């Protein structure tokens, strides 16, 4: 994963990247329905219509209605719903139940596996739940949340987590919560977790933060606007040079390791296969 190298992506305004691989997750305020379709037509891997933090309490009913109407019009997206301790949670679930175009929900401020299970029970067992961990209590319960049957993927609500704990946004301070989510995800055999967003409008900072995401073992990032998606997608995918190295390594060692000489070749072959798999998933030439 290298910055400064331009990755070639196939032209495809509506992402075909599977949700378990999705890198860029765009939060779109539910109170701004004029942004819903443009978001879907952007370069993001996944669109999340936000009826939680992005909407004031007084505006939630109208935003919820706008999201439901748009989804019932045949368009597909995820929805960030309100947390299970609020009265809005049940209203969100009642409104979203039975909508075939709902990709899944992102459950705000998840603090237990039972909250994930209760959400899925009300929506239907086939609805995917991304559990957004945003507090010290949620982080402590991360293994339990990850092991819940209905949990599809973990995500890090880094801003609210910092407010809850008083921790800074320095990489060292945030290393533990990121690592805990990665380990919990891996132990529960979930895809890599989704990192929090970069709030500053600065491409260099976004690229730097995205490289940190990769270094921590996370495989997605929340985005605050669609313009962040190309950088996030590039940094969270193999570069063309990575793909070339992987192809050459597999050719030299053999797809099944028939030319492996010693144990040190095995990690190289495993990494090469992972890169090749990612390149196919992200349509990287």
Number of C-alpha atoms within 10 A of each C-alpha: 19 17 15 10 12 13 21 13 14 10 9 11 14 14 18 13 16 12 18 14 16 23 30 29 27 28 24 23 22 28 23 15 16 11 13 23 14 11 22 21 14 19 20 26 24 28 27 26 28 27 30 24 14 18 18 12 11 8 13 22 18 14 23 25 17 20 25 20 13 17 21 15 10 12 15 20 22 23 29 28 26 25 21 20 13 9 10 19 17 17 15 23 19 12 15 24 15 12 14 14 17 20 19 23 26 27 26 24 23 29 26 22 22 16 20 25 18 14 24 22 14 14 22 14 14 10 20 22 26 24 33 27 28 25 23 16 16 21 24 16 17 25 20 17 29 27 17 17 15 25 24 24 24 29 27 27 21 23 17 16 24 17 12 13 12 9 13 14 13 8 13 8 12 15 14 13 19 24 15 15 28 25 19 23 25 16 12 18 13 18 19 25 30 28 31 25 24 21 12 10 12 10 14 12 13 21 22 15 20 28 19 17 24 18 12 18 18 27 22 30 28 24 26 20 16 20 15 24 24 17 19 26 23 26 27 26 22 23 23 18 14 17 23 15 15 23 17 13 19 20 13 14 17 13 15 9 15 9 13 15 10 7 8 9 14 14 10 16 23 16 14 22 18 14 22 21 14 17 20 12 15 24 15 18 13
